[in-house]
Amino acid sequence: MSKVLKIKKGTDIKLIGEAEKVVADAPYSETIAIKPTDFPGLKPKMAVKVGDEVKAGTTLFYDKDNEQIKFASPVSGEIAEIKRGEKRVILEVVVIADKEIKYEDFKAADPSSLSKDEILAKMTSSGVWPFVKQRPYDVVANPTKNPKAIFISAFDSAPLAADNDFIMHGENATFQKGIDALAKLTAGKVHLTINGAEKADEVFTSAKNVQLNKISGPHPAGNVGVQIHHIDPIAKGEVVWTVKPQDVLIIGRLFETGKFDASRVVAVTGPQIKNPKYYKTILGTNTKALFSEMKDGISRFISGNVLTGTRINQDGYLGFYDTQLTSILEGGKPRMFGWITPNPDQFSISRTLVSWLTPNKKYNLTADQNGEGRPFVVTEEYEKVFPFDIYPVQLIKSIMIDDIELMENLGIYEVAPEDFALCETICTSKIESQKIVRDGLLMLKAEMS
C-alpha cells in the first residue's frame, strides 16, 4: 500500500545558480575516467593495461572480493593511464575516447521473459551492476544477497540538485524496462518515491511494478535513506538495494539495445557558473569544458552537490553516481569580527544571524568553514536536521570509539554518510560526520564479512 509522508526535520539551503531548464550537448570529451575511489570498500583488480583497446562495456577492473562485480568503460578507445596514489592505490582509469562509440554486444532481451539469474548475469557482465547499491554499508550491492526491497528516490532535495522530472520526461518505456528488470531481483517491493509537494512527471506516476510513495518536507526528504527509514526500515541481517532514476535508464537501455549506454544528463550549477544549465554527456566525462564559463574569483569545483560532493580540479572527471556539477567561491577573506560580523548574505539555521527573516532568499555561499575543529559539544543542532528516529550525536560518538555493539543498537545499519551531511554543515564543532560514518560502515562491513 502506498505511503504518504511529511518530513519536518531538515532544512533547505537555497543557493544562487540553479540550472536553467535547457539541455545542451556537452562538448566532446577527449578523455573519460572511472575512479575506483567512487566505490568505498572496493578492492579493484585491473582487467586491462595501458595501451589496450576497449569498447563501451569492456571490463576495466573488478572487485577482488567478488569477481561478479565488474566496472566497465563507458566509451570505446584506448587505455591512456592507470593513475595510482599512495601504496599504489588505483585512483583513476583514464580512457582516450573515440569520437564515435563502439559497443560490446550483450544482446537485447525483454526482462519479463528472463529469470532472476539471467538478469543478474546480464547486469554483472555488462558493467551496469555497480549502479545498484545496498544498505547497510552504502556500497555496491552484493548480487548473491536477496534484498527485501529496492528503493528509487525520484527526486533529489539537495541544494541545486538536478530536476529528475525534467531530465526523465519522455523516457517512460526505457524507465519501465529498467523497473521490470529490477523487480525480478527481489521478492519484495520496488518502492518509487516522488515529491509529494510537487506534481511528478508521468514517467514516474505511470510506472508499473512499483509501489508509488509520496514524501514531502525539507532536505533530506529526497535522500533514499530517509525514505527507507520511514517506509520499510532495515533490521540487522536485512538488505535493501537502491538505484537512482538515471541509472535505472542505463539498466533499461541495456535490455532494450544490448549496449552499455552510459549517457546521462548533468546539471552544471552554482554561484560561480555564468550560464548554469543541463548538458547531455557521458559517465566519467572530463569537466574542463563544462566548467569553461566561470565568474571572477577563485572557484571550488565539485562533482556532486555542495553537501556531499567530491572536490575535483577544473579539468577533473564526473563521479560515477553524480548527475550534478557545482562551483562556488573558495572564500577565505578575513572578517573583522569573524562569523559574528553582521552579514545579511550569511546563512544559518539558528537565529544568531538574520537569515531566518528571509526564508526564500538565495545565497552566494562560499567554502569557508568559519572556524577549526573543536571539542564535540552537545547542542541539539543535529536533531533539528536529522529526520530519523535515531540519536545522531550518540551514534557518531559510538563510531569514534569503535563500539560495534553500541553502533548496532543506535541504528548504524540504516544510515549512510549523506544522511549526516546537514549535521556536518551546521555543526559548531566542525566534526566531519560523513567521514566518521563512512569509516564506521566500512569497519562493520569488514567485521561482518
N, C-alpha and C positions, 0 to 999 in steps of 0.2 A: 504494500500500500504506500502510495506517495506521501512524502512528508513535507510540511511547510514550517520553516523555522525562521526565527528572527534573532540575530546576534546583537547584543547590546554592548559588550565589551570590545574595545579596539579603538582605532582612530584612523581617519583618512588624512594622509599628508598630501596636500594639493600643491603640485609643482607647476611652474611655467614650462611650456614646451611639449604639450600634448600633440601627438601626431595627427596631421590633417587626414581626413578620410579620402585619401588618394593613394592608389597603388602604382608605383613606377617600377620599371625593370631595373634592377641593380646593374651597375657596370660589370663587365666580365672580370672575374677574379682569376688572376694567373695561377694562384696557389690556393689550396684549401688545407685545413689541418684538422685532424681528430686528436683530441687531448685526453689521454688516459686519466689525467687529474680531474676530469669531469665525473669520474666514477669512483667515489670513495670506497676504499677497501679492496679495489681491484688489484690483482697481481697480473699485469699484462705479459703475454708471451708473444713475441713477434712472429708473424707468418710470412712476412716479406722482408726484403733488404733494399738498400739504396740502389737505384737503377732498375728495379723491377717495373714492368708494365702491368697496370691494373685496369679493371673495368669497374663501373659503378656496381657494387655488390660483391666485389672481391674482398675476402677477409684480409684485414691488415694485422690484427692481433686478436688474441682470445684470452679468456680468463684461465690462469694456471690451475685454479681450484675447481673450475667447472668448464671443461673444454666445449660444452654445448653453447656457451655464451660467446658469440663472435661479434667483432666490431668491423664493419665494412667501410670501404671507401665510398663516399657519396658521388664521386666523379671518376671518369676514366683518365688515365695519364701515366706519369712516371713518378715513382717514389723519389723525392728530392732530398729528403733529410729525415733522420730519426733523431730528434733533439733530446738530449739527456741532461739531467741535473746532477745533484749530489748523489753519490753512491750509485751512479748510473741509472737513476730512476728515469723512466721514459716520460718526457713532458709533452712532446708533440710528434705526430707523424705527418709530415708535410708532403703533399702531392702536387706536382705541376699538372694543372688541369688542361685537358683537351678542350678546344672551343666547341666541339660537338661531342656530347657524352655518348659513350658506348656502354651498353649494359650487359651484365650477366643475365641469362635467361633462366628464371626459376619457375616458369610455366604458370600461366593464369589458371585460376581454379575458383569455383564457387564454394565458399566456406561452408555453406549449408549442406553440401554433399560430401564434406570431408569429416573424418573422425578427429577427435581431440589430438591424438598422436600425430596425425598427418598435418594438422595446423601447426602444432609445435615444431615439427621437423622443418616446415617451410619457413617459419618465422626465425628459427635459430640459424638455419643455414644461410639465409639471405642477409642477415645483419640488422633486421628490424627489431629483434628481441630486446636489445638494451633500452628501447623506448618504454618497456614495461618495467615499472619499479615496484618495490614491495615495502609494506610496513609489516612488522617492525624493521628497523635499521635504516630505512630510506636509502636502499641500494638497488642495483639491478636485480630484478626478480629471479629467483631460482626456479627454472622451468620444471624441476622434479617435484615441487611442492603443489599442494592443492589449495588454492585460495578460497576463503569462504565467500568472498565478494570481490568485485572490481569496481573502482570508483573513477569517474571522469568529472572534473570540475569544468563546466562550460564557460566560466568567466574567471578573470583574474582581477582581484581588488587592489593589487599593489600600485604604488604611485606610477602614473603614466603608462600603465600596462597596456599591451595590445588588446584591441577590442575583438574578441573571438566571433561575436555576432557579425561584424563587418567582414572579417577575414574568411569565415566559413560559409558565407552566403552563396547559395547555388551549388554547394558541394554535397547535396543530400545523398546521392547514390553512392559516392565513394565513402562518405562517413558511415552510411549504413552497412556497407560491405565490411568496414573495419569493426563495427559493433558486432556484426554477425560472427566474425572470426573470434573476437574476444569472448562472446557469450558461450562459445563451445569449451572455453578453458576453465570454467567454474561451474560447480553445481549450484552455486548461489545466484545472486542477482548482479546485474551490471547497473550500478547507480549512476545516473546522469543528473548533475545538479546545476540548475540555472539560477540566475539572479532574480529573486522574487520581487525586487523593487523596480525592475525594468521589463519591457517586452523583449522576450528572447526570439532569435531568428528561427524560422521554420525548420532549418537543418537540425535543430535540437528538439523543438516541440513536436515534430512529426516522427522522430526516431522511434523505431520499434525494437523489441528485445531488451528494453531498458526499464528501470523504474525511474521516472522523472520526479525529482525533488526540487523544492524551491527554498532558497535561503537568502535572507537579506540582512543588512547591517553594515557597519564599517569594516575596513580591513582589520583582521584577516579572514573575513567571511568567505572569500574566494579560495582560501587555502584548502586543499583536499583533506589535510589532517583535521581541520576544524569540522568538516563535513562528516568524515568518518566517525569522529568522536561523538557527534550528536545523532547520527543516523544508525550506525552499526559499529559500536566500539570494539576495539581489539582486546581480547584477553590473552593471557600468557599461553603460548602454544598455537595461537591462531595467526593466519597470514591473510593480508588484504593486498591486492595489486592495484596500482594506479597508472593511468595513462593520460597525457594531455591531448586536447582536441586535435591540434595539427598533427600530432603523432599518430592518432587514430587514422587520419587521412593517409599517412605514409603506409600504414598497415593495409588500409583499404586498396591503395594503388598497387601494392604487391599482389593482391589476389585478383585485381582487375586486369593487370597488364603482365604480371610475372616479373616486374622490374623493381629494383630498389631505387625508387624515385624520391630523393631526399630534398626536393624543392620545398621551400616554405616562405611565408610572408613575415617580414620582420618590421616592427615599429622602431624607427630611429627617433629618439625623443630627448628632451631635456632642455634646460635653460640656455645651454651653450650651442645648440643646434639652430642654424639660421632658418632652415625650412624643414621642420620636423614632419615626416610623413612615412608612409609604408612603402617597403620595397619587396619585390619578389626576388628571392635569391636562393641560396642553397646552403644546406647544413655545413658548418665549418668554414664559411667564406671568409676571405680576408676583409677586414673592416676599414682599410685605409680610404677607399673610395666612398664608403658610406659616411665616414667622418670627415669629408673633404670641405664642407661649407660650415665653418665654425665662426662663432663670435669672438671678439677680442678677449684676452685674458688667458691664464694658464688653466687648461682644462684637464679634468679627470675623465677617463674613458672606461666605461663599464659594459661588460656583456651581461645583460640582465637588468634588473631594476636596482634602485639605489639602496634598497634594504638588504637584498640577498645576492646581488650580482657579484661578478668577479672582475676585479680591476685588470685591465689589459692595456697594451700600448695602442696608439692610434692606428698602427698597422698590425694589430693583433688579429685574432680569429674568433668568430662567433662560437659560443659554447654549444655543446651538444643538445641541451634541453632548452636553450634560450630562444625566445621569439621577440626579444626587445634589446635594443642598444640604447645606452643613456650617456649623456655627457653633462657634467656640472662643473662649476668653478672649484679649483683646489682650495681657494680661500687663503688663510694664513696671515691675513692682515691684522696687526695688533690693534686692540681697542683699549681706550684709556682705563675703563673700569671692568674690563673683561666681559664675561657673559651678562653681567648685570647692567651694562650700558643700555639705556632706553633705546629701543630699536623696533619700530613698527613692522619691519620686514623680517623679524626673527620669529620662528615658530616654536611653540611649546604646548604640551598638553596640560600643563598646570596654569594657574592664574598668576604666576610670577611675572609673566610677560603679558602684553595686551592682545596677543593673537586670538584669545578666546572671544574677543569682542567682534571679530570678523571671521566667522566660521567658514565662509565661502571664498575667502581670499586665496589667491595662488601666489606661491613664494618662489624666489630665486635663491634656493638654499645652496650652501657650499659643502665641501667635505670637511670643514672644521669640526674637530672633535670637542672643542670647548673644555679642555682640561685633560689630565692624565689619569691613569688608573689609580684607584684609592681603595681603602678598606670597604668591604661589601657590607653596606648598612641596609637595614630593613626599613623601607619607606612606604611599602604597599603600592609602589608605582607599577610593578609588574602586573599585579592583579587587575589593574584598570584596563589593560590592553590584551589580556590573555584569556580568551573565551573558552577555556577548558575547565572541567571540574577536577583540577589538579593544582597542587601548591607549587608554583613555578620556582620561587626562591629556594624552597626546601629541596626540590628536585635538582637544581643547579648545584647546591652545596653537597648533596649526596654524590653527585658525579665527581666533584672536585676532590672528595676524599675516597673515591673508588669503592664505595659501599654498594655492591651489586644487589644485595637483598633489599636495601632501602630504595635504590633506584627503581627496582621492580615494583615495590609497594607504592611508590609515588607516581607510577604511570609512565615510565620512560618508553614502553613499547608503543605508546600512542602518538608520540611526538617526533618531529623532525626539526633540524636546525631552523628552517624557515618559519616555524611556528613561534620562535623566540626572537624574530627579527625586530619587532616593535619593542620588546622588552630591552633589547640591546640598545636600540636607538634612544630610548628615553631614560636609560639608566644613569643616575648621577654618579655611580661608582665606576662607570666605564668598563663594566665587566663584559668580556667577549663571550656572551651567552651562546651564540651559534657555534663557535668553535668548541666550547665546552660540551655542548650537547652532541656534536659530531664525534668528539673523542670518546664520549661515553657510549654512544651507539656502536662504534667500531670495537671498543673493548668488549662489550656484551656479545657482539657477533662472533668475535674470536673465542670467547669463553664458551659460547653455546654451540659452536660448530663441532 
